[in-house]
Amino acid sequence: GQQVMQIPQYQHVQEGEDFTTYCNSSTTLSNIQWYKQRPGGHPVFLIQLVKSGEVKKQKRLTFQFGEAKKNSSLHITATQTTDVGTYFCAGRTTDSWGKLQFGAGTQVVVTP
Amino acid sequence: DAGVIQSPRHEVTEMGQEVTLRCKPISGHDYLFWYRQTMMRGLELLIYFNNNVPIDDSGMPEDRFSAKMPNASFSTLKIQPSEPRDSAVYFCASTTGGPHQPQHFGDGTRLSIL
């Protein structure tokens, strides 16, 4: 079964509002990556977190890796229409033979 | 720099036909991945190679699917015979330094089996 879970599956956001999407693993992750896929496009790497409790920012996007390295979050402030797309997290679990486990993604729709 | 290049971008064919998808990874990348994406199942890893050698093919659906990497700059994913349930977007991705490193995806092949 899927080891990396993402919630919510869908997110409707009013332009200008903030929202957060979450990524949870049943096992400890050695790293967590976030990707963004625009409608009709391909996943594009955004960022990687490696350290426990690590926080990284990219403009209006804030990424966090949990203290126990079992969860992560992506917070977007002042959502814009350009934020539309599906956000995937991917992590290397201890029993995944070194490969990344992708979550199912959070599909974000922004209403002007 | 050239990214991962996939061809064709779109493929429409009839059930039972052989389908071949192609991928050229980023030069210097020693890991290559094939993914399948559908609404129902999301992004699934089918197989990945390291230095042209298949490492993990546990995601390959069944014997109708096969993948090869004859050299560092070319890989194919073949479906024979194709079935309607194979309709999906197939992505190729590459990276270097380990299968857990950030991956660069191609534009994908949108496959429709009628």
Contacts between the chains, C-beta under 8 A, distances in Angstrom:
chain1	res1	chain2	res2	distance
A	30	B	100	6.9
A	31	B	100	6.2
A	33	B	102	5.9
A	41	B	107	7.7
A	42	B	91	6.0
A	42	B	105	4.2
A	42	B	106	6.5
A	42	B	107	5.5
A	42	B	108	5.4
A	43	B	43	7.3
A	43	B	91	7.4
A	43	B	93	7.9
A	43	B	103	7.8
A	43	B	105	5.0
A	44	B	105	7.2
A	45	B	102	4.4
A	45	B	103	6.6
A	45	B	104	7.0
A	48	B	102	5.8
A	88	B	43	6.8
A	92	B	100	3.9
A	97	B	56	6.2
A	97	B	99	7.9
A	98	B	98	6.4
A	98	B	99	5.0
A	98	B	100	5.7
A	99	B	45	6.7
A	99	B	48	6.5
A	99	B	56	6.4
A	99	B	99	4.3
A	99	B	100	6.7
A	100	B	45	7.9
A	100	B	99	6.8
A	100	B	100	5.7
A	100	B	103	7.2
A	102	B	42	7.2
A	102	B	43	4.9
A	102	B	45	7.5
A	104	B	42	4.5
A	104	B	43	8.0
A	105	B	42	6.4
A	105	B	43	7.4
